[in-house]
Amino acid sequence: MADSSAAHAPRRAAPAAPEAVIQLIVFRLGDEDYGIRIEQVKEVTVTPEVVRMPKTPLFIKGIANLRGDIIAIVDLEERFQLRPAGRPVPEFSYTLAVEAADYTLGLMVREVPRPVTVPVSLIEAAPEFVQDSGQRDKYLEGIAKLPDSDGVIIVLDMAKLLTPTEIMRLPGRAEPAPAKAAPTADAPTRPEKP
């Protein structure tokens, strides 16, 4: 006779799949919290000496040597007009070296940035009216609601933070190598080896 107790035993519920999360590096601009995905941040360091460059927008504070790489230092408070333009660079600040597809940028912030993990379900699309109408691409990835408080984090999309024109004007940006020109009819050519 078969044991019927196994058929009547309560079934265990399958373990719930862990909720998807993103990790952000969070910093303050003005009185608000902003964040960038942690995979876009190469490093956080005390801001090195910044050298001002001519003919650059006021929000580009200049260039700095960061471990042998020359990168442009951007003041996001000025970029987003969260404080008066032209305010001098503080004596002590931090720089987030962030990587986009073809350049590295230093984002200058006033306080030590901190890591924050946020469930993806708590990130909402940024309303159109809060986006910069002058930019073709929208640089806000979304608004993250903090689960333990009433606060929010404005999540930036690093790849769209600057316009293509601003990217081309970045001091210290490596220029792409020129393409090799094809030989012309007048140019001597080397004979091919058999």
C-alpha positions as CSV (number, residue, x, y, z in Angstrom):
1,M,0.0,0.0,0.0
2,A,1.4,3.4,-1.0
3,D,2.1,6.0,1.6
4,S,-0.6,8.7,1.1
5,S,1.0,11.1,3.7
6,A,3.4,12.5,1.0
7,A,0.4,13.4,-1.2
8,H,-1.2,15.4,1.6
9,A,2.0,17.2,2.8
10,P,1.9,21.0,2.4
11,R,3.9,22.2,-0.6
12,R,6.6,24.7,0.1
13,A,6.3,27.9,-1.8
14,A,9.1,28.6,-4.3
15,P,11.5,31.2,-3.0
16,A,10.6,34.7,-4.3
17,A,13.0,36.0,-6.9
18,P,15.2,38.8,-5.4
19,E,14.0,42.3,-6.4
20,A,16.1,44.0,-9.1
21,V,18.2,46.9,-7.7
22,I,20.6,49.5,-9.0
23,Q,23.5,50.9,-7.1
24,L,24.0,54.7,-7.3
25,I,26.7,57.0,-6.2
26,V,24.8,59.9,-4.6
27,F,25.9,63.5,-4.1
28,R,24.3,66.8,-3.3
29,L,23.9,69.7,-5.7
30,G,22.3,72.7,-4.2
31,D,19.8,71.2,-1.6
32,E,19.0,68.1,-3.6
33,D,20.4,64.5,-3.9
34,Y,21.6,63.4,-7.3
35,G,22.9,60.0,-8.3
36,I,24.8,58.3,-11.1
37,R,24.9,54.5,-11.7
38,I,27.9,53.1,-9.9
39,E,29.2,51.3,-13.1
40,Q,29.7,54.8,-14.7
41,V,31.9,56.0,-11.8
42,K,35.6,55.2,-12.3
43,E,36.7,56.7,-9.0
44,V,36.0,59.3,-6.3
45,T,38.9,61.4,-5.2
46,V,39.7,64.8,-3.6
47,T,39.7,67.3,-6.4
48,P,43.2,67.7,-7.8
49,E,44.6,71.1,-8.8
50,V,42.4,72.5,-11.6
51,V,43.8,74.6,-14.4
52,R,41.4,77.0,-16.1
53,M,41.1,76.8,-19.9
54,P,40.2,79.7,-22.2
55,K,37.0,79.8,-24.2
56,T,35.2,77.1,-22.2
57,P,31.7,77.5,-20.6
58,L,31.8,78.7,-17.0
59,F,30.6,75.3,-15.7
60,I,33.7,73.7,-17.1
61,K,36.1,74.7,-14.3
62,G,39.2,73.6,-16.3
63,I,41.4,70.5,-16.5
64,A,43.1,68.3,-14.0
65,N,45.7,65.6,-14.0
66,L,44.0,62.5,-12.5
67,R,46.5,59.7,-12.2
68,G,48.1,60.6,-15.5
69,D,44.9,61.3,-17.4
70,I,44.0,64.9,-18.3
71,I,40.2,65.3,-17.7
72,A,37.8,68.2,-17.8
73,I,36.3,69.2,-14.4
74,V,32.6,70.1,-14.5
75,D,30.7,71.9,-11.8
76,L,27.2,70.5,-12.1
77,E,25.8,73.2,-9.7
78,E,26.7,75.8,-12.4
79,R,25.6,73.5,-15.2
80,F,22.1,73.1,-13.8
81,Q,22.0,76.7,-12.5
82,L,21.6,75.6,-8.9
83,R,23.7,78.4,-7.6
84,P,25.0,81.7,-9.0
85,A,27.3,81.4,-11.9
86,G,31.0,82.4,-11.4
87,R,31.1,81.4,-7.8
88,P,34.7,80.3,-7.2
89,V,35.7,76.7,-6.9
90,P,35.8,75.8,-3.2
91,E,39.2,75.2,-1.6
92,F,38.2,71.6,-0.8
93,S,35.9,69.4,-2.9
94,Y,35.6,65.9,-4.3
95,T,35.6,64.8,-7.9
96,L,33.8,61.8,-9.4
97,A,35.6,60.5,-12.5
98,V,32.8,59.3,-14.6
99,E,33.1,57.5,-17.9
100,A,30.9,57.9,-21.0
101,A,31.4,56.1,-24.3
102,D,34.4,58.1,-25.5
103,Y,35.5,60.5,-22.7
104,T,36.1,60.7,-19.0
105,L,34.7,63.6,-17.1
106,G,35.4,64.9,-13.5
107,L,32.2,66.0,-11.7
108,M,33.0,68.3,-8.8
109,V,30.9,68.0,-5.7
110,R,31.0,69.7,-2.3
111,E,30.5,66.6,0.0
112,V,31.7,63.1,0.1
113,P,29.6,61.0,-2.3
114,R,27.9,57.9,-0.8
115,P,26.7,54.6,-2.3
116,V,23.0,53.9,-2.2
117,T,21.1,50.8,-3.4
118,V,17.6,51.4,-4.7
119,P,15.0,48.9,-6.0
120,V,14.3,49.4,-9.7
121,S,10.6,49.4,-8.9
122,L,11.1,52.7,-6.9
123,I,12.6,54.6,-9.9
124,E,10.0,56.5,-12.0
125,A,10.5,58.3,-15.3
126,A,11.3,61.9,-15.0
127,P,8.4,64.2,-16.0
128,E,9.0,66.0,-19.2
129,F,8.6,69.5,-17.6
130,V,11.7,69.0,-15.4
131,Q,13.9,68.2,-18.4
132,D,16.0,70.9,-20.0
133,S,14.0,71.9,-23.0
134,G,17.2,73.2,-24.7
135,Q,18.7,69.7,-24.9
136,R,17.7,67.3,-27.6
137,D,18.5,64.3,-25.4
138,K,17.1,64.1,-22.0
139,Y,19.8,63.7,-19.3
140,L,17.6,62.6,-16.4
141,E,17.2,58.8,-16.2
142,G,14.5,59.0,-13.5
143,I,13.5,59.9,-10.0
144,A,14.3,57.4,-7.3
145,K,12.0,57.3,-4.2
146,L,13.9,56.4,-1.1
147,P,12.1,53.5,0.7
148,D,13.1,54.7,4.3
149,S,12.1,58.3,3.9
150,D,10.1,60.9,1.9
151,G,13.2,61.9,0.0
152,V,14.1,61.4,-3.6
153,I,17.3,61.0,-5.7
154,I,17.4,62.6,-9.1
155,V,19.2,59.9,-11.3
156,L,21.4,61.4,-14.1
157,D,22.1,59.6,-17.4
158,M,25.8,60.3,-17.7
159,A,25.8,59.6,-21.5
160,K,23.4,62.5,-22.1
161,L,24.7,64.9,-19.5
162,L,26.5,67.1,-22.1
163,T,25.3,68.1,-25.5
164,P,27.4,66.8,-28.5
165,T,28.7,70.4,-29.0
166,E,29.8,70.6,-25.3
167,I,31.5,67.2,-25.6
168,M,33.5,68.4,-28.6
169,R,34.6,71.5,-26.7
170,L,35.9,69.6,-23.6
171,P,39.5,70.5,-22.8
172,G,41.8,67.5,-22.6
173,R,39.5,65.3,-24.7
174,A,41.5,63.0,-27.0
175,E,40.8,63.8,-30.7
176,P,40.0,60.8,-32.9
177,A,42.9,59.6,-35.1
178,P,42.6,61.0,-38.6
179,A,41.7,58.4,-41.2
180,K,44.4,57.3,-43.7
181,A,44.0,58.9,-47.1
182,A,43.8,56.5,-50.1
183,P,46.7,57.0,-52.5
184,T,46.0,59.2,-55.4
185,A,46.9,58.6,-59.0
186,D,49.9,61.0,-58.7
187,A,51.2,59.4,-55.5
188,P,53.9,56.8,-55.9
189,T,52.9,53.4,-54.7
190,R,55.1,50.5,-53.6
191,P,55.2,47.6,-55.8
192,E,53.6,44.5,-54.3
193,K,55.8,41.7,-53.4
194,P,55.1,38.4,-55.1
